[in-house]
């Protein structure tokens, strides 16, 4: 694996970890559970972090194949 791909994987793993911790805090703050996520802009940030992490991982795998 190339160095840029390794750095992307490391960044994606760190972002996913932070996002999962943030999702734990968000879930604890929402009275109705995750169904309330669309009603609060701040609660979408951990979910967005997980999506960005997945896209970064995908890009790193494609980069390592070239």
NORRA-V888171 format. One record per run of one state. SS is the DSSP state (hx for helix, st for strand, lp for the rest). FROM is the first residue (numbers start at 1). TO is the last residue. If there is no record, write none. Layout:
ss=SS from=FROM to=TO
ss=SS from=FROM to=TO
//
This chain:
ss=lp from=1 to=2
ss=hx from=3 to=29
ss=lp from=30 to=32
ss=hx from=33 to=39
ss=lp from=40 to=40
ss=hx from=41 to=65
ss=lp from=66 to=66
//
